[in-house]
Amino acid sequence: MTLAEILASLFPQGHAVAVREGLVTGTGPFGDGPMHVVGIDGDTPLGVDGALVLSRAVLNAVRTGDRAPILVAVDSDSQRMSRRDELLGLNECLAHLAKALLLADRSGHPTIGLIYGHSAAGAFIATALATRVLAALPGANPSVMDLPSVARVTKLPLDTLEEMAKSTPVFAPGLDNMVAAGAVHVVLDQDRPLGGQIRAVIDTMEAEDVRDRLGAERGGRPVAHTVAAAVADQARLG
């Protein structure tokens, strides 16, 4: 689905969501109140300027005090790896965006990521993975790092990594692997209205991050939940 089709399915009565230079901001009617929408469209890389625009939109939503849902729609490239962006502190700006989404969550705004295209690396982490839950549409292609990049970092042959990825979902890119690892909570049905499906996701949100538990249940991340629980137990004892 394109962003226009997603917005039409979410807001059949119309909306005030705009896309400028690949950055998505605005609102639409959702139930008895609004839904705030931010995001990235058109496989756009996320740089310093974009991260600050989206952070401002999220913080403005928090300032309203309406506790309305915030949808983060994502079809991006990775972070913009330019000299200018790096010198201006791209890592800090991406972290600022992620923290703005975490603040929104703690301030009572349900935060829902929706990946409908590509996303990778810092852009993926600072947007889709910074929400309380992450939904996807069929055909989405998320990754924390693609295998050629992993090969350059680890110095392992690409064919070796491709073979490893077949049995290690937490290590591998792609929607199916992200679902198995628990990073993607649910894949939506693009042939049904999205509004009701997003409402169901909101209504079943849990009070804590359950990605490690989902990864264990789905077999894609078998030890993260146990390790996290052990660390938490030790912290309480200390």
C-alpha positions in Angstrom: 0.0 0.0 0.0 1.1 3.6 -0.6 0.9 6.2 2.1 -2.1 7.8 0.4 -3.9 4.5 0.4 -3.0 3.9 4.1 -4.3 7.3 5.1 -7.5 6.9 3.1 -8.1 3.5 4.8 -7.4 5.0 8.3 -9.3 8.2 7.8 -12.2 7.6 5.3 -13.7 11.0 6.3 -10.6 12.9 5.4 -7.5 14.0 7.2 -5.0 16.8 7.6 -1.8 14.8 7.1 0.8 16.2 4.7 4.1 15.0 3.2 6.9 17.6 2.7 10.3 16.4 1.5 9.5 12.9 2.6 8.5 13.9 6.1 4.9 13.0 7.3 3.1 15.1 9.8 -0.5 15.9 10.7 -3.7 14.6 12.2 -6.8 12.6 11.4 -10.1 11.8 13.1 -9.9 8.6 15.1 -12.9 7.5 17.1 -14.0 10.3 19.4 -10.7 12.2 19.0 -7.7 12.8 16.8 -4.8 10.6 15.8 -1.4 12.3 15.4 0.6 11.0 12.5 4.3 11.4 11.9 6.7 9.5 9.7 8.8 9.1 6.6 7.7 8.3 3.1 9.2 7.5 -0.2 12.3 5.6 1.0 13.7 8.9 2.3 16.9 8.9 4.4 16.5 10.4 7.8 19.0 13.2 8.5 19.4 15.8 11.2 16.8 18.2 9.8 14.2 15.5 9.4 14.8 14.0 12.8 14.3 17.4 14.4 11.1 18.1 12.4 9.6 14.8 13.5 10.7 15.3 17.1 9.0 18.7 17.2 5.8 17.1 15.8 5.9 14.5 18.5 6.6 16.9 21.3 3.8 19.3 20.1 1.4 16.3 20.3 2.5 15.7 23.9 2.0 19.4 24.7 -1.6 19.2 23.6 -2.3 16.9 26.6 -4.9 15.0 24.6 -3.2 11.6 25.1 -4.3 10.7 21.5 -2.6 7.9 19.7 0.5 8.7 17.7 1.0 6.7 14.5 4.6 6.5 13.1 4.3 5.6 9.4 7.6 4.4 8.0 9.0 3.9 4.5 12.6 5.2 4.8 16.1 4.6 3.7 18.6 4.4 6.5 19.9 7.5 8.3 21.4 10.1 6.0 25.1 9.3 6.0 26.5 12.6 4.9 29.5 14.6 6.3 27.2 17.5 7.2 24.7 15.4 9.1 27.5 13.6 11.0 29.2 16.8 12.0 25.8 18.3 13.2 25.3 15.3 15.5 23.1 13.0 13.6 23.4 10.3 16.4 22.1 12.8 19.0 19.2 13.9 16.8 18.1 10.3 16.1 18.3 9.6 19.9 16.3 12.8 20.5 13.5 11.5 18.2 13.5 8.1 19.9 13.3 9.8 23.3 10.5 12.0 22.2 8.5 8.9 21.2 9.3 7.3 24.6 8.2 10.5 26.4 4.9 10.4 24.4 4.3 6.8 25.5 5.0 7.6 29.1 2.7 10.7 28.9 -0.3 8.5 27.9 -0.1 8.6 24.1 -0.4 5.1 22.6 2.5 5.0 20.1 2.1 2.7 17.1 4.7 2.1 14.4 3.5 1.1 11.0 6.1 0.0 8.5 4.8 -0.3 5.0 7.9 0.0 2.9 11.7 -0.2 3.6 13.5 1.0 6.6 17.0 0.3 8.0 19.6 1.1 10.6 19.3 4.3 12.6 16.2 5.5 10.9 14.4 2.2 11.7 15.5 2.3 15.3 14.6 5.9 16.0 11.1 5.6 14.5 9.5 2.2 14.2 11.3 0.5 17.0 10.9 3.4 19.4 7.1 2.9 19.5 5.2 0.8 22.0 4.1 -1.6 19.3 5.1 -2.1 15.7 2.7 -3.2 13.0 3.6 -3.9 9.4 1.9 -4.3 6.1 2.7 -7.2 3.7 5.6 -6.4 1.5 7.4 -4.3 4.2 11.2 -4.7 4.2 12.7 -3.7 7.6 16.2 -4.4 8.7 18.6 -3.2 11.4 21.5 -3.9 9.1 21.5 -5.6 5.7 23.8 -8.5 5.2 26.3 -6.9 2.9 26.9 -4.2 5.6 27.2 -7.0 8.2 29.8 -8.7 6.0 31.8 -5.5 5.9 31.7 -5.0 9.7 32.3 -8.6 10.7 34.7 -9.5 7.8 32.7 -12.7 7.3 31.9 -13.8 3.7 28.5 -12.8 2.5 27.5 -16.4 1.6 28.4 -17.5 5.2 26.1 -14.8 6.6 23.3 -15.7 4.2 23.5 -19.3 5.4 23.5 -18.2 9.0 20.5 -16.0 8.5 18.3 -18.9 7.4 18.3 -20.3 11.0 18.9 -17.1 13.0 15.9 -14.7 12.7 17.3 -12.1 15.2 20.3 -11.8 13.0 18.6 -11.6 9.6 16.8 -8.7 7.8 13.3 -8.9 6.3 9.7 -8.9 7.6 9.4 -12.6 8.4 12.5 -12.4 10.6 11.4 -9.3 12.4 8.1 -11.0 13.2 9.8 -14.1 14.5 12.2 -12.0 16.6 9.2 -10.1 18.2 10.3 -6.7 16.8 7.1 -6.6 14.6 4.0 -7.4 16.8 1.5 -8.0 14.0 1.1 -7.9 10.2 -2.1 -6.2 9.2 -4.5 -7.2 6.5 -4.3 -4.6 3.8 -7.6 -5.8 2.3 -9.6 -4.7 5.4 -10.0 -1.1 6.7 -7.0 -0.2 8.8 -8.8 1.9 11.3 -10.4 -1.0 13.1 -7.2 -3.0 13.0 -5.1 -0.2 14.5 -7.8 0.3 17.2 -7.5 -3.4 18.0 -3.7 -3.0 18.4 -4.2 -0.1 20.7 -6.8 -1.9 22.8 -4.5 -4.9 23.3 -1.4 -2.9 24.2 0.3 -4.1 27.3 1.9 -1.8 30.0 5.4 -3.0 29.3 7.5 -3.8 26.2 6.8 -7.4 25.3 9.2 -7.8 22.3 11.5 -10.2 24.2 8.6 -12.4 25.2 7.2 -12.4 21.7 10.6 -13.4 20.3 10.7 -16.3 22.8 7.2 -17.5 22.0 7.8 -17.3 18.2 11.2 -19.0 18.4 13.1 -16.2 16.8 14.8 -14.8 20.0 14.9 -17.7 22.4 17.0 -16.4 25.3 16.4 -12.6 25.4 13.3 -12.8 27.7 15.1 -15.1 30.2 18.2 -12.9 30.3 16.2 -9.7 30.7 14.2 -11.3 33.6 17.5 -12.4 35.3 19.0 -9.0 35.0 15.9 -7.4 36.4 15.9 -9.8 39.3 19.5 -9.1 40.1 18.8 -5.3 40.0 16.0 -5.7 42.5 18.2 -7.7 44.8 21.0 -5.1 44.5 
